[in-house]
Structures are given as structure tokens and as C-alpha cells.
Amino acid sequence: MADVQPNNHNFSKSRTQSSGGMVENKDTENRKLSQKRKTLPMQLSMGGHLSPWPTYTSGQTILHKRKPCSDECRKRTNSWQQQPPNIAKPRYLEQLENHLRKELLLLDLGTDSSEELRLQPYREIFEFFIEDFKTYKPLLSSIKNAYEVMLAYQREKIRSLEPLKAKIVTMNEDCNERILAMRAEERYEISMLKKEKMNLLKLIDKKNEEKISLQSEVNKLRKSLAEEYLRYLTERDARKILIGDLNELRYQREDMSLAQSPGVWGEDPVKLTLALKMTRQDLTRIQMELNTMKANFGDVVPRRDFEKQEKTNMELQDKLECLRADYEEVRKEHEMLLQLHMSTLKERDQYYSELQDIQRISTPRPDWNKCENIIAGGPERWLMLAEGKNSDQLVEVLLEEIGIGLLRERDFFPGLGYGESVPSFLHCDATVENKKPTKKEVVNLLGDAWKERLAEEQKEPFPDFFLNFLERRFGINDAMAWAYTIFEYIKLFRSNEIMSQFYAVLMGKKMESVYINYKETESHLLKEMANADTQNEGLISMEQFNTILRSTFPLKKEEQIQELMEAAGWGPESTNTEEFNYQLLFTEDEEGQREPFVQKLWEQYENEKEAYLQELRLELGMDLTEVTLLKMRGALLAIDPSMDKQTLSAYLGQAFQIPVAELPLEDEEKMEEISIPLQTAFGHLQMADTKRVGPREPEIAS
């Protein structure tokens, strides 16, 4: 075939460099393109066909965005010159390459050439091809138009994203300012608390100094009082001796006067002397008795004073009892305030972390109504699923719905093998079939498994029992497939009470006794309601319901009883005599979803366990990292004084993973030697049915 012989006319310059870097419009491009077409005619060979340029030389004609005067171009030129002389490049191709090289050189010399302008030479070369090759013009034109549309779309998109970038920068600055303000406020609060602490410490030092000074004054007064008491005793004894001497002198003076005038009395002096002697003896005896009485009863308090002091003592005893009672109340309030303070600090830290997450993410609240047309069942089912749930719970519901769709699309599950981390009921290394049951079928199957487990006499490990149950139900060949299928279902549906409880027991996160005791509580509560239903109509009044709740759960607070009654249907307009069907409280739908009353009962059980363990943690000390058996026993008896020995042994055995028969409860030295990390002990108690046995303070019988 003959080569295409283009003429030797040179290309005229296609456009001029614009100072602002603006791209010329399409009309100007078309006019210049037509002018260039006039200066660049294409001459075909005699055969009218294109020259078959050698394939191995095509790599030499590829032009990159480099300057023509660069080393790369010189190497390419040398390589072209080294080609055999019998292979000639078409002249039209050389003219196009020279034109493109000149245009790129002009753009490189310009200081403000943009990327848009650098595309213009290539666009012109492509226009030359479109105009010259008539046969391929429609295809090449459509390719060019498609690229032009895409470039225009990308320019428009970049232009629209510029305000969004500025908005993001502004939001980032606002969030940083808020964080700085909050940190400044916290620093100010910490400084104020430190100042208050220093003032209180100074006040304590001042009070201690006053106490020391008062104590020294009391000691001085006691010493002076003892000295005065000794002085008064000495004076009293001296006074008694002086009185005795004066009486003796008076008696002697009377004897002398009687001896000087014997006829004064008109009686016999001997008789009078004898009477005087007898009188003196009686006086001496009486005086001795009086001195003995004074010595024996000198410190005796009169009965009137004794009764007065006794009455005062009784009043002081009553005041002391009242003060002790007030002290106990204040102590309890102080402990409650400490617990409230700890919970407040925990909530503050939680809210602060949530605030940081919100500030970091700055994601607007989702519009959950968009899920109505996506969830199977339409808006009605979505409203039923979303009723009474917060955003976190709605995310769980949405994930469950998405997960169930993905599960139904899978036909097989890969085996997890025989590793130690793989549960025994999943030991399989082959691919198993996805049985794709409905949610109702899974719930019914789990209910049958619980019934068979409760009726079992010899208890085997729960995972082994579950696999044996599936083998008895579906046969050995399909048991493993059903085990994988049910495991994936119960792992997905965390919001379903039956599935979540079964999953927790199956994976060893909770003990079977938790589920069994909870079911026994439900049965006992239903039995009490049936006993109150004397007419056997399935109806009881709200007053009877309230009484049954208080007798069944004596440790629940008033607000907890109120929550259970509200969950059962009691409202502001309800009366105590209003009757309702109590059997409906314990029903469940086809997917295993329980009524609000039973859900609230389980929620309160979980909250009470968490509060009980938190109280135990406070009793042990928040800074404690390792706990001994003796400390754990003391803490349990401190927060739950009514706990019996059997329950105490069960809790200690569960916390330390020691059989009850091997607990050294009578040997305190051995109990002090046994210790484990505190987090491990609380993890063991969290798995078991740990709850309060009696009130914090035992009631005192009146």
C-alpha cells in the first residue's frame, strides 16, 4: 500500500497565550481549527489508503508532556536516527508531532499556563484526526464529546465542593473553641476546689491547736482542784480537833464551878458527880457515833439529789440515743451521696467522652423514616420495630435486619476447625449447609432445648448437651449444620431476649442458674396471681397486683414497683379496683418477643445486680487491684448483713472458683493467703445469679 504523502506546508500557530490563563470558547476553537485545516492539507497516495507504519516503531511516536529540548527527546531523536533507512515515518505524522512539540514548548515557556490550556494542543491534534479521517469521524467525535462532558462535570463538581470545604474548616474551628472553653472551665473549677481544700486544711489545723490549748487548761484546772480539795480536807480535820478541844475546856470549866459551889443545886454532890460522869460518857459515845457517821456518810449524796441526777442522766441517755439515730441517718445519707457522687463522676466522664466523639464525628442525627421502605414489611413493621427505642437500639434493629438478609443469601458456612477457642459444638473443618430457618423456628427450637435441659437428670456441659440435642432432633448428619445455623442466628439477634440469653449461657458468659432462677421467679409470680384470682377468671385488680409485687419482691424500691405496674398497663387514670388479665403479661409473640412487663422485670434484675456489685466494689475500695478471700467475705457481710452462711459460701466459691466444701471459712489465716485479681472475681460474680439477700441495715425489732 502507498504511503500518505502530506504536503510540506508548515503549521501555522494555532492560538496565542492569554495572560489570565482563560480557555477559548468553542466557536473560536472551531474557526482556528478550520484555518489550520486550510494550511495543513492531507494528500493521499495513489492507492487512496493509509501507510502501514511499522508496529515496533509506534512507541517512538508517543509524546509525553516533556519539553522538546530535554534529554529524553534527544535520546528519542538519536534512536529514530538509528533506525534502518528503509523505514520512513509518514510526513503527516511528523508534521503533527512537530506541531504538538512547538505548542507544548510555548505553553512551558508561559508562566501562568494552566492544566486546561495544556490540553488544548492535544485537543487540536485530535480535531485534525476527526476532520481528516471521514470514515471514523462519528466515532471519534462521540469519544471527544464524552470526554468534554466528563471534564465539564468534574469542573462543576470541584466548583460546588469549594463552599463545603470552607464550611468544614469553620466547623472545625468552632469545635476547637468549645473544647478550649470547656477545658478552661474545668481548670477554673479545679483551682477553686484546691483553694477550698487549703482553707479547710487551715481550719482543721486551727481547731487542733484550740483543742490542744483547751486540753492544757483542763489539766491545769484539775491540778488546782486537787490541791484545793486537799487543803479543804486538812482544814476540816483541824476544825474537828479544835471543836473537840473547846468542848473539853468547857467541860473542865463546868466541873470547876460545880466543885466551888456544892450547895447551888440542892442535891447530893456525889449523885450529881455520878450523873455528870454518865452524861459525859453518853456524850463521848454519841460524839464517836457522830464522827463515825460523818466519816462513813460524808460522801453520800442525798436521795433528793440522787433522784434529780438520775432523771438528768435518763434525759441525757435519750438525747444520746436520738443523736446516735441521727448520726446513723447522716452516715447513710453520706454513703448514698458518695455513691451518687461516684455515679455522677462516671456519668460525667461518659458524657465527656460522648461529647468528644460527637465533636470529632459531627454527624447529624439520622432520619430513621428512610428505613420504612427498605425494611421487609414496609412502614407498619418498621414502626412496630422502632417503637420506644433510642438511636443505639435502632442501629441494632437495623443491623439485625441487614444481617438476616445476608444470612439468607449464604448457602454454606465454613468450618471453624478444632482450635481451643472454637466451642465444642462447632468442631468441624468441613463446609456445612445453611438451613435458613425462620426466626420463629429458631425461637421454638431454643424453647424445646430449654425444656429438655430442665428435665435432664444428669447434667452434662451445656455445649455438649446442645449438640446432643440437635443430633436427637435432626440426626447426626444434619446436627452440625443446624449448630452453625443456630449459632449465627443467636449471635446476630441480640435484642431478642430468648436468643440473647441462650447465647450468653452457650458461650459461658452466664451460668444456667441465672436463666433457671429467673424462670422460677416468673412461675412463682404467676402462681401468686393465680392464687389471688379466686374466681378463676384470669382477672385481678391493680391493688391485688401491687400487693403481690410487694410480697414477692420485698427489696424493690417504690419507684421500681411503680415501673412494673406501669409496664403492666397501670396509668394515671387507672383505679385500684380496675381489673386486668394477668396471664397476658407472660405471653410472647411468634418471634419470642416478651411483653413489656417481663422485659422490665429482666431489666430491673440486671440493674440490681450491677448496683449490688458496684456497692461491693465501693466496700472493698476503688483502688484495690487484688482481693483476698477474707476481705471478700467481710465486704459481702458488710453490704448484706442478712446473708445466710450457705449463700455466702456459694458467692465466695463462685468468685474464687473454689468448691464450697473446700472453702476454709473457719481458718482466717488460710483465707488471708487465698487471693485473686479483683476484676477476675467480679467477672465470676457477674456470670452467676448474684443478688441481694436482705436489706443493707437489718430491721431492729421494737
Solvent accessible surface area in square Angstrom, and as a share of the most:
residue,aa,sasa,rsa
1,M,154,0.69
2,A,32,0.25
3,D,56,0.29
4,V,9,0.05
5,Q,87,0.39
6,P,1,0.01
7,N,16,0.08
8,N,108,0.55
9,H,113,0.50
10,N,125,0.64
11,F,33,0.14
12,S,49,0.31
13,K,124,0.52
14,S,4,0.03
15,R,15,0.05
16,T,102,0.59
17,Q,75,0.33
18,S,44,0.28
19,S,106,0.69
20,G,61,0.59
21,G,15,0.15
22,M,144,0.64
23,V,59,0.34
24,E,55,0.25
25,N,97,0.50
26,K,122,0.52
27,D,90,0.46
28,T,29,0.17
29,E,32,0.15
30,N,81,0.42
31,R,139,0.51
32,K,46,0.20
33,L,17,0.08
34,S,52,0.34
35,Q,108,0.48
36,K,3,0.01
37,R,56,0.21
38,K,163,0.69
39,T,49,0.28
40,L,0,0.00
41,P,51,0.32
42,M,43,0.19
43,Q,90,0.40
44,L,98,0.49
45,S,16,0.10
46,M,192,0.86
47,G,43,0.41
48,G,40,0.38
49,H,106,0.47
50,L,81,0.40
51,S,23,0.15
52,P,90,0.56
53,W,58,0.20
54,P,35,0.22
55,T,119,0.69
56,Y,142,0.54
57,T,1,0.01
58,S,56,0.36
59,G,41,0.40
60,Q,32,0.14
61,T,28,0.16
62,I,100,0.51
63,L,47,0.23
64,H,87,0.39
65,K,108,0.46
66,R,110,0.40
67,K,96,0.41
68,P,25,0.16
69,C,78,0.47
70,S,34,0.22
71,D,93,0.48
72,E,64,0.29
73,C,26,0.15
74,R,133,0.48
75,K,136,0.58
76,R,56,0.20
77,T,54,0.32
78,N,74,0.38
79,S,41,0.26
80,W,58,0.20
81,Q,135,0.60
82,Q,146,0.65
83,Q,55,0.24
84,P,65,0.41
85,P,136,0.86
86,N,129,0.66
87,I,44,0.22
88,A,76,0.59
89,K,35,0.15
90,P,21,0.13
91,R,99,0.36
92,Y,13,0.05
93,L,44,0.22
94,E,71,0.32
95,Q,20,0.09
96,L,6,0.03
97,E,9,0.04
98,N,67,0.34
99,H,6,0.02
100,L,11,0.06
101,R,56,0.20
102,K,123,0.52
103,E,6,0.02
104,L,5,0.03
105,L,62,0.31
106,L,55,0.27
107,L,0,0.00
108,D,36,0.19
109,L,126,0.62
110,G,27,0.26
111,T,140,0.81
112,D,69,0.36
113,S,35,0.22
114,S,44,0.28
115,E,124,0.56
116,E,40,0.18
117,L,13,0.06
118,R,38,0.14
119,L,59,0.30
120,Q,9,0.04
121,P,0,0.00
122,Y,61,0.23
123,R,28,0.10
124,E,15,0.07
125,I,22,0.11
126,F,61,0.26
127,E,30,0.13
128,F,0,0.00
129,F,67,0.28
130,I,5,0.02
131,E,47,0.21
132,D,20,0.10
133,F,36,0.15
134,K,138,0.58
135,T,117,0.68
136,Y,124,0.47
137,K,70,0.30
138,P,97,0.61
139,L,108,0.54
140,L,34,0.17
141,S,31,0.20
142,S,60,0.39
143,I,69,0.35
144,K,24,0.10
145,N,76,0.39
146,A,62,0.48
147,Y,147,0.56
148,E,40,0.18
149,V,103,0.59
150,M,101,0.45
151,L,60,0.30
152,A,46,0.36
153,Y,119,0.45
154,Q,76,0.34
155,R,99,0.36
156,E,102,0.46
157,K,95,0.40
158,I,107,0.54
159,R,140,0.51
160,S,71,0.46
161,L,89,0.44
162,E,99,0.44
163,P,90,0.57
164,L,92,0.46
165,K,134,0.57
166,A,60,0.47
167,K,124,0.53
168,I,102,0.52
169,V,77,0.44
170,T,72,0.42
171,M,83,0.37
172,N,88,0.45
173,E,96,0.43
174,D,61,0.32
175,C,20,0.12
176,N,71,0.36
177,E,111,0.50
178,R,154,0.56
179,I,39,0.20
180,L,108,0.54
181,A,63,0.49
182,M,59,0.27
183,R,109,0.40
184,A,47,0.37
185,E,121,0.54
186,E,69,0.31
187,R,148,0.54
188,Y,140,0.53
189,E,95,0.43
190,I,90,0.46
191,S,44,0.29
192,M,87,0.39
193,L,104,0.52
194,K,126,0.54
195,K,125,0.53
196,E,93,0.42
197,K,125,0.53
198,M,102,0.45
199,N,92,0.47
200,L,94,0.47
201,L,80,0.40
202,K,130,0.55
203,L,90,0.45
204,I,93,0.47
205,D,80,0.41
206,K,119,0.50
207,K,113,0.48
208,N,73,0.38
209,E,116,0.52
210,E,77,0.34
211,K,140,0.59
212,I,122,0.62
213,S,54,0.35
214,L,109,0.54
215,Q,94,0.42
216,S,49,0.31
217,E,94,0.42
218,V,59,0.34
219,N,77,0.39
220,K,146,0.62
221,L,122,0.61
222,R,159,0.58
223,K,138,0.59
224,S,50,0.33
225,L,126,0.63
226,A,55,0.43
227,E,101,0.45
228,E,68,0.30
229,Y,125,0.47
230,L,114,0.57
231,R,111,0.41
232,Y,125,0.48
233,L,53,0.26
234,T,91,0.53
235,E,87,0.39
236,R,119,0.44
237,D,68,0.35
238,A,58,0.45
239,R,167,0.61
240,K,78,0.33
241,I,117,0.60
242,L,105,0.52
243,I,78,0.40
244,G,39,0.37
245,D,77,0.40
246,L,100,0.50
247,N,42,0.21
248,E,92,0.41
249,L,100,0.50
250,R,101,0.37
251,Y,42,0.16
252,Q,89,0.40
253,R,152,0.56
254,E,72,0.32
255,D,39,0.20
256,M,122,0.54
257,S,58,0.37
258,L,57,0.28
259,A,82,0.63
260,Q,143,0.64
261,S,43,0.28
262,P,76,0.48
263,G,65,0.63
264,V,102,0.58
265,W,152,0.53
266,G,69,0.66
267,E,97,0.44
268,D,77,0.40
269,P,68,0.43
270,V,112,0.64
271,K,134,0.57
272,L,49,0.24
273,T,88,0.51
274,L,107,0.53
275,A,51,0.40
276,L,46,0.23
277,K,114,0.48
278,M,99,0.44
279,T,82,0.47
280,R,70,0.26
281,Q,90,0.40
282,D,62,0.32
283,L,65,0.33
284,T,78,0.45
285,R,121,0.44
286,I,92,0.47
287,Q,69,0.31
288,M,124,0.55
289,E,91,0.41
290,L,81,0.40
291,N,64,0.33
292,T,72,0.42
293,M,107,0.48
294,K,101,0.43
295,A,83,0.64
296,N,94,0.48
297,F,112,0.47
298,G,51,0.49
299,D,135,0.70
300,V,89,0.51
301,V,86,0.49
302,P,71,0.45
303,R,181,0.66
304,R,181,0.66
305,D,55,0.29
306,F,111,0.46
307,E,88,0.39
308,K,138,0.58
309,Q,115,0.51
310,E,84,0.38
311,K,137,0.58
312,T,59,0.34
313,N,78,0.40
314,M,113,0.50
315,E,85,0.38
316,L,103,0.51
317,Q,83,0.37
318,D,84,0.44
319,K,126,0.53
320,L,71,0.35
321,E,95,0.42
322,C,81,0.48
323,L,115,0.57
324,R,135,0.49
325,A,52,0.40
326,D,73,0.38
327,Y,137,0.52
328,E,70,0.31
329,E,102,0.46
330,V,91,0.52
331,R,76,0.28
332,K,80,0.34
333,E,100,0.45
334,H,97,0.43
335,E,49,0.22
336,M,127,0.57
337,L,111,0.55
338,L,88,0.44
339,Q,67,0.30
340,L,110,0.55
341,H,96,0.43
342,M,60,0.27
343,S,45,0.29
344,T,69,0.40
345,L,57,0.28
346,K,134,0.57
347,E,85,0.38
348,R,133,0.49
349,D,78,0.40
350,Q,95,0.42
351,Y,134,0.51
352,Y,63,0.24
353,S,51,0.33
354,E,73,0.33
355,L,55,0.27
356,Q,66,0.29
357,D,57,0.29
358,I,111,0.56
359,Q,21,0.09
360,R,170,0.62
361,I,108,0.55
362,S,48,0.31
363,T,93,0.54
364,P,112,0.70
365,R,194,0.71
366,P,74,0.47
367,D,76,0.40
368,W,44,0.15
369,N,97,0.50
370,K,145,0.61
371,C,14,0.08
372,E,37,0.17
373,N,132,0.68
374,I,136,0.69
375,I,12,0.06
376,A,77,0.60
377,G,59,0.57
378,G,20,0.19
379,P,61,0.38
380,E,146,0.66
381,R,65,0.24
382,W,4,0.01
383,L,109,0.54
384,M,127,0.57
385,L,34,0.17
386,A,22,0.17
387,E,135,0.61
388,G,83,0.80
389,K,73,0.31
390,N,88,0.45
391,S,36,0.24
392,D,98,0.51
393,Q,79,0.35
394,L,12,0.06
395,V,61,0.35
396,E,71,0.32
397,V,7,0.04
398,L,42,0.21
399,L,104,0.52
400,E,12,0.06
401,E,29,0.13
402,I,90,0.46
403,G,12,0.12
404,I,25,0.13
405,G,31,0.30
406,L,101,0.50
407,L,13,0.07
408,R,99,0.36
409,E,130,0.58
410,R,96,0.35
411,D,77,0.40
412,F,120,0.50
413,F,3,0.01
414,P,84,0.53
415,G,24,0.23
416,L,93,0.46
417,G,16,0.15
418,Y,144,0.55
419,G,37,0.35
420,E,186,0.83
421,S,111,0.72
422,V,22,0.12
423,P,30,0.19
424,S,47,0.30
425,F,0,0.00
426,L,1,0.00
427,H,60,0.27
428,C,17,0.10
429,D,104,0.54
430,A,57,0.44
431,T,88,0.51
432,V,14,0.08
433,E,86,0.38
434,N,6,0.03
435,K,51,0.22
436,K,77,0.33
437,P,3,0.02
438,T,61,0.36
439,K,39,0.16
440,K,93,0.39
441,E,91,0.41
442,V,1,0.00
443,V,6,0.04
444,N,78,0.40
445,L,11,0.05
446,L,1,0.00
447,G,25,0.24
448,D,51,0.27
449,A,1,0.00
450,W,6,0.02
451,K,143,0.60
452,E,62,0.28
453,R,5,0.02
454,L,87,0.43
455,A,81,0.63
456,E,45,0.20
457,E,163,0.73
458,Q,160,0.71
459,K,112,0.47
460,E,50,0.22
461,P,87,0.55
462,F,11,0.05
463,P,36,0.23
464,D,56,0.29
465,F,1,0.00
466,F,1,0.00
467,L,34,0.17
468,N,48,0.25
469,F,4,0.02
470,L,0,0.00
471,E,57,0.26
472,R,144,0.53
473,R,108,0.39
474,F,64,0.27
475,G,31,0.30
476,I,137,0.70
477,N,147,0.75
478,D,57,0.29
479,A,2,0.02
480,M,38,0.17
481,A,8,0.06
482,W,39,0.14
483,A,0,0.00
484,Y,4,0.02
485,T,0,0.00
486,I,0,0.00
487,F,17,0.07
488,E,35,0.16
489,Y,1,0.00
490,I,0,0.00
491,K,78,0.33
492,L,42,0.21
493,F,7,0.03
494,R,117,0.43
495,S,49,0.31
496,N,1,0.00
497,E,22,0.10
498,I,22,0.11
499,M,0,0.00
500,S,31,0.20
501,Q,13,0.06
502,F,0,0.00
503,Y,19,0.07
504,A,13,0.10
505,V,11,0.06
506,L,5,0.03
507,M,65,0.29
508,G,41,0.39
509,K,113,0.48
510,K,39,0.17
511,M,70,0.31
512,E,36,0.16
513,S,39,0.25
514,V,3,0.02
515,Y,22,0.08
516,I,44,0.22
517,N,47,0.24
518,Y,12,0.05
519,K,55,0.23
520,E,101,0.46
521,T,40,0.24
522,E,13,0.06
523,S,70,0.45
524,H,87,0.39
525,L,0,0.00
526,L,66,0.33
527,K,130,0.55
528,E,55,0.25
529,M,0,0.00
530,A,47,0.37
531,N,96,0.49
532,A,26,0.20
533,D,9,0.04
534,T,111,0.65
535,Q,132,0.59
536,N,134,0.69
537,E,117,0.53
538,G,6,0.06
539,L,66,0.33
540,I,1,0.01
541,S,15,0.10
542,M,6,0.03
543,E,101,0.45
544,Q,74,0.33
545,F,0,0.00
546,N,38,0.20
547,T,83,0.48
548,I,15,0.07
549,L,0,0.00
550,R,101,0.37
551,S,78,0.50
552,T,25,0.15
553,F,30,0.12
554,P,102,0.64
555,L,78,0.39
556,K,28,0.12
557,K,132,0.56
558,E,97,0.44
559,E,100,0.45
560,Q,35,0.15
561,I,3,0.01
562,Q,59,0.26
563,E,71,0.32
564,L,0,0.00
565,M,10,0.05
566,E,96,0.43
567,A,26,0.20
568,A,14,0.11
569,G,56,0.54
570,W,61,0.21
571,G,19,0.18
572,P,139,0.87
573,E,167,0.75
574,S,25,0.16
575,T,79,0.46
576,N,89,0.46
577,T,108,0.63
578,E,83,0.37
579,E,102,0.46
580,F,33,0.14
581,N,55,0.28
582,Y,7,0.03
583,Q,96,0.43
584,L,106,0.53
585,L,15,0.07
586,F,30,0.12
587,T,59,0.34
588,E,83,0.37
589,D,74,0.38
590,E,113,0.51
591,E,53,0.24
592,G,0,0.00
593,Q,70,0.31
594,R,19,0.07
595,E,63,0.28
596,P,78,0.49
597,F,0,0.00
598,V,0,0.00
599,Q,67,0.30
600,K,51,0.22
601,L,7,0.04
602,W,39,0.14
603,E,83,0.37
604,Q,5,0.02
605,Y,30,0.12
606,E,44,0.20
607,N,83,0.43
608,E,61,0.28
609,K,1,0.00
610,E,93,0.42
611,A,62,0.48
612,Y,6,0.02
613,L,10,0.05
614,Q,69,0.30
615,E,27,0.12
616,L,0,0.00
617,R,49,0.18
618,L,46,0.23
619,E,75,0.34
620,L,24,0.12
621,G,26,0.25
622,M,80,0.36
623,D,139,0.72
624,L,40,0.20
625,T,111,0.65
626,E,91,0.41
627,V,0,0.00
628,T,20,0.12
629,L,0,0.00
630,L,45,0.23
631,K,100,0.42
632,M,1,0.00
633,R,48,0.18
634,G,39,0.37
635,A,6,0.05
636,L,1,0.01
637,L,69,0.34
638,A,44,0.34
639,I,0,0.00
640,D,0,0.00
641,P,53,0.33
642,S,51,0.33
643,M,13,0.06
644,D,67,0.35
645,K,134,0.57
646,Q,150,0.67
647,T,32,0.19
648,L,12,0.06
649,S,7,0.05
650,A,47,0.36
651,Y,22,0.09
652,L,0,0.00
653,G,7,0.07
654,Q,30,0.13
655,A,1,0.00
656,F,12,0.05
657,Q,106,0.47
658,I,37,0.19
659,P,78,0.49
660,V,83,0.48
661,A,105,0.81
662,E,119,0.54
663,L,17,0.08
664,P,29,0.18
665,L,26,0.13
666,E,148,0.67
667,D,53,0.27
668,E,100,0.45
669,E,137,0.61
670,K,110,0.46
671,M,0,0.00
672,E,85,0.38
673,E,137,0.61
674,I,49,0.25
675,S,44,0.29
676,I,34,0.17
677,P,72,0.45
678,L,2,0.01
679,Q,121,0.54
680,T,58,0.34
681,A,0,0.00
682,F,21,0.09
683,G,33,0.32
684,H,38,0.17
685,L,1,0.01
686,Q,61,0.27
687,M,57,0.26
688,A,12,0.09
689,D,19,0.10
690,T,1,0.01
691,K,91,0.39
692,R,57,0.21
693,V,61,0.35
694,G,4,0.04
695,P,56,0.35
696,R,65,0.24
697,E,68,0.30
698,P,71,0.45
699,E,163,0.73
700,I,164,0.83
701,A,97,0.75
702,S,163,1.05
